[in-house]
Amino acid sequence: MKLRIGKAKDNDYVVDNPHASRYHAQLVRGDDGGWLLEDTDSTNGTFVNGQQILRKRVTPADAIALGDPSCAVTLSEILRYNNDYSEEFAALKKVYDEYIAEKIKVQSSNLFRARLFQSLPFALPGVIGVTIGFLGKGSSWLFGVSLLVVICAPAIGIYLGAKQSAKMPGLLQEMTVEFRKKYVCPKCGTYLGEQPWDLLANKKQCPACKAKWVNE
């Protein structure tokens, strides 16, 4: 895919700049999804971050100037002119992947701790019984301690397990609130739900505002 840049009205990105040529430069999208900026024999040159270039790979953070280094635009501005939000949409993949990974981590960790709290106290009385056997069966004090453990340990375990389980909804809620702020259409801000990024990419554009998410 190529985007032509210059003063002529039939360019993909038209600039109102006296220093720019009619067909000043072009952006070429590579197979890896990156963008290559090429000067197309302009009169006053093409600049990236203040340095004149003939051909250079550019990112959304780079400042692109046509003819005059002091008048710069970004890659994102050029793409948005063509209703192209593919760069911003591509960044949402990381947002989705990190959210799912953290969600699984929280759920797994919480389940493990809850089961540990609930099961360990039931095994503890057996350990106490073995200890009493070694230390002396006739000790009323040890018998009292073991009886107390048998009665209290399971109840404490159930309480701690339930307390641990109760933390999960709050943690997931905090994660979801933050996710809803970030996982939105780059143009109109519509929340994209918990739909996998790959599934959304197959749609190629936002159903609400028709912003381009994926370039052919």
C-alpha positions in Angstrom: 0.0 0.0 0.0 1.2 3.5 -0.9 0.1 6.9 0.3 1.2 9.9 -1.8 1.9 13.2 0.0 2.1 16.7 -1.6 0.3 19.8 -2.6 -1.6 18.3 -5.6 -5.2 17.6 -4.8 -5.0 14.0 -6.0 -2.5 13.0 -3.3 -3.7 10.8 -0.5 -2.5 13.4 2.0 -2.7 17.0 0.7 -0.6 19.6 2.4 -1.0 23.4 2.3 2.7 24.2 2.5 4.6 26.6 0.2 7.8 24.6 0.7 6.3 21.3 -0.4 6.3 20.0 -3.9 3.2 18.8 -5.8 4.2 15.2 -5.4 6.6 15.5 -2.5 6.9 12.1 -0.9 5.2 8.8 -0.3 4.6 6.3 2.5 5.0 2.6 1.6 3.6 0.0 3.9 5.8 -3.1 4.3 4.9 -6.7 4.6 5.6 -6.5 8.4 3.1 -3.6 8.8 5.7 -0.9 9.1 5.9 2.3 7.1 8.7 3.5 4.8 8.9 7.2 3.9 10.4 8.0 0.5 11.2 11.4 -1.0 9.9 11.5 -4.6 12.4 14.0 -6.0 11.0 16.9 -4.1 12.5 20.4 -4.6 13.2 21.2 -0.9 13.7 17.8 0.6 12.0 15.5 3.1 13.0 15.5 6.8 12.5 13.1 9.7 13.2 14.4 13.2 15.1 17.3 11.6 17.4 15.2 9.4 17.0 15.2 5.6 16.3 11.7 4.2 15.7 10.0 0.9 14.3 6.8 2.3 13.6 6.0 6.0 11.4 3.8 8.1 9.2 5.9 10.3 7.1 5.3 13.4 4.2 7.3 15.0 6.8 9.1 17.3 8.7 10.6 14.3 8.3 14.2 13.1 7.9 14.3 9.3 8.6 17.6 7.5 8.1 18.5 3.9 10.5 21.2 2.6 10.6 23.1 5.9 11.9 21.2 9.0 10.1 23.6 11.3 6.6 22.5 9.9 6.3 18.9 10.9 3.5 16.3 11.1 3.4 12.8 12.5 2.7 9.5 10.8 -0.5 9.2 12.8 -1.8 12.6 11.5 -1.1 11.5 7.9 -2.9 8.2 8.4 -5.8 9.8 10.1 -6.3 12.1 7.1 -7.2 8.9 5.2 -9.3 7.7 8.1 -6.6 5.2 8.8 -6.2 4.2 12.5 -4.3 1.0 11.9 -1.3 2.0 13.9 -3.4 2.9 17.0 -5.5 -0.3 16.5 -2.4 -2.5 16.3 -1.4 -1.2 19.8 -4.6 -2.5 21.2 -3.4 -6.1 20.7 -0.9 -5.6 23.6 -3.7 -4.1 25.7 -5.9 -7.2 25.2 -3.2 -9.8 25.6 -2.0 -8.2 28.8 -5.5 -8.0 30.2 -6.3 -11.7 29.5 -2.9 -12.9 30.9 -3.4 -10.8 34.1 -7.0 -12.0 34.5 -5.9 -15.7 34.2 -3.1 -15.1 36.7 -5.4 -13.5 39.3 -8.0 -16.2 38.9 -5.4 -19.0 39.2 -3.6 -17.5 42.1 -6.8 -16.8 44.0 -8.1 -20.3 43.4 -4.8 -21.9 44.6 -4.7 -19.8 47.8 -8.4 -20.4 48.6 -7.9 -24.2 48.2 -4.7 -24.1 50.2 -6.4 -22.3 53.1 -9.3 -24.7 53.1 -7.5 -28.0 52.7 -4.4 -27.5 54.9 -6.3 -27.2 58.2 -8.0 -30.6 57.6 -4.6 -32.2 57.2 -3.1 -30.4 60.3 -5.0 -32.5 62.9 -3.5 -35.7 61.4 0.0 -34.2 61.8 -0.8 -33.3 65.4 -1.9 -36.8 66.1 1.3 -38.3 64.8 3.3 -35.8 66.9 1.3 -36.8 70.1 2.2 -40.4 69.4 5.9 -39.6 69.5 5.8 -37.3 72.4 3.6 -39.5 74.7 0.1 -40.7 74.7 -0.5 -39.9 78.3 -0.1 -36.1 78.1 -3.5 -34.5 78.8 -2.0 -31.1 77.7 -1.1 -32.4 74.3 -4.4 -34.1 74.0 -6.1 -30.8 74.8 -4.1 -29.0 72.2 -4.8 -31.6 69.5 -8.5 -31.5 70.3 -8.5 -27.7 70.0 -6.7 -27.9 66.7 -9.2 -30.5 65.4 -12.1 -28.3 66.3 -10.7 -24.9 65.3 -8.4 -25.5 62.3 -11.1 -26.5 59.7 -13.3 -23.5 60.7 -10.3 -21.2 60.4 -9.4 -22.7 57.1 -12.9 -22.3 55.7 -12.9 -18.6 56.9 -9.6 -17.8 55.3 -10.5 -19.5 52.1 -13.8 -17.6 51.9 -11.9 -14.4 52.6 -9.4 -15.0 49.9 -12.2 -15.9 47.4 -14.0 -12.6 48.3 -11.0 -10.6 47.1 -11.2 -11.8 43.5 -14.3 -9.9 42.4 -12.8 -6.6 43.6 -9.5 -7.3 41.8 -11.2 -8.3 38.6 -13.5 -5.2 38.8 -10.4 -2.9 39.0 -8.8 -4.7 36.0 -12.0 -4.4 34.0 -12.5 -0.7 34.7 -8.9 0.0 33.5 -9.4 -2.3 30.5 -12.6 -0.5 29.4 -10.7 2.8 29.3 -8.0 1.5 27.0 -9.7 -1.1 24.8 -11.7 1.3 22.6 -11.8 2.3 19.0 -8.9 4.8 18.4 -11.2 7.2 16.5 -14.6 7.2 18.2 -13.8 5.7 21.6 -16.4 3.0 21.5 -15.6 0.2 24.0 -14.8 -3.0 22.1 -15.9 -5.4 24.8 -13.8 -8.4 25.6 -13.8 -9.6 22.0 -10.4 -11.0 21.0 -8.2 -8.5 19.1 -7.7 -11.0 16.2 -11.5 -11.3 15.8 -11.9 -7.5 15.7 -9.0 -7.3 13.2 -10.9 -9.5 10.8 -13.7 -6.8 10.7 -11.0 -4.4 9.3 -13.0 -1.3 10.4 -15.0 0.1 13.3 -18.7 -0.8 13.0 -19.6 2.5 14.6 -17.4 5.2 12.9 -16.0 3.1 10.0 -12.4 4.0 10.9 -9.9 1.7 9.2 -8.4 -0.7 11.7 -6.5 -2.9 9.2 -4.9 -2.0 5.9 -5.3 -4.4 3.0 
